[in-house]
Amino acid sequence: MKLIWMSDLHFQHSGEILGHDPQLRLDAAIAYINQHHSDASYCVISGDMAETATARNYADLADRLDQLAIPCLPMVGNHDDRDLLRAQFQVPDSCMDGFLQYSVDTPAGLILCLDTLKPGASEGEFCAERARWLTNTLDAAQDRAVLLFLHHSPMPLGLPMQDSARLEHGARFLEIIEGRANVRHLCVGHVHRSVTGTIRGVPFTALRSVLYQAPPPQPEWDWNSFTPSVEAPELAVVSFEQDSVTIQPLQFCPYDVGTSGRGQS
């Protein structure tokens, strides 16, 4: 089956963010998906759906995403609010009470969309209740393939500034999935950079943002000197089968679409 994966929309109903227009960038992504990938089963959005969690931003975002030719699977990131998001977006019946964490049963296997939100913080958390849900869901899956999406990375990615805001107690999360051969891939957002690798035998991919990209770690930078990198936005086409996962990051528009020319090379 085919999935579309987007991350870090940072949508707001008007204005630019760091020289990037979230409305124009999202419109370009939607147009690209509808033109080239309307046969996909779902579009997973792995958190930071809004820049600021307001009812207005989520309402306008929902109106735009209604234009997608495929159903959307929303997730929370550190910029999001669970209750405001759920008021505007439909989520599966499998969603946990109190969290935006759920499973989607597909012919290829299970898609698990996890909630790593720690309200009021940039870093993420995965509390005992969410961990029990994941453990029980993986136990029940037995040998069925599982594709995991989460906003915060549970392990360092070699990106010093972003690694300081990863998932707290990530080692405990990794212990849950370690040794489970049916966990095919971890898909993470938050860092606004493309990174791939393996951790404890599980392959992972971090995806660029739909809105703006963080600079590479060299030359060194900090949040006081932060300027988005001059790199085009991406989404990914994911092929998910019982015995394989293929992820193809794709540029969906030129860099200058939705930018005011600011950034660093």
Beta strands, then each sheet from edge to edge (+ up, - down):
strand 1: 2-6
strand 2: 42-45
strand 3: 72-74
strand 4: 102-106
strand 5: 109-113
strand 6: 146-150
strand 7: 183-188
strand 8: 195-199
strand 9: 202-206
strand 10: 234-241
strand 11: 244-251
sheet 1: 3+ 2+ 1+ 10- 11+
sheet 2: 4+ 5- 6- 7- 9- 8+
end
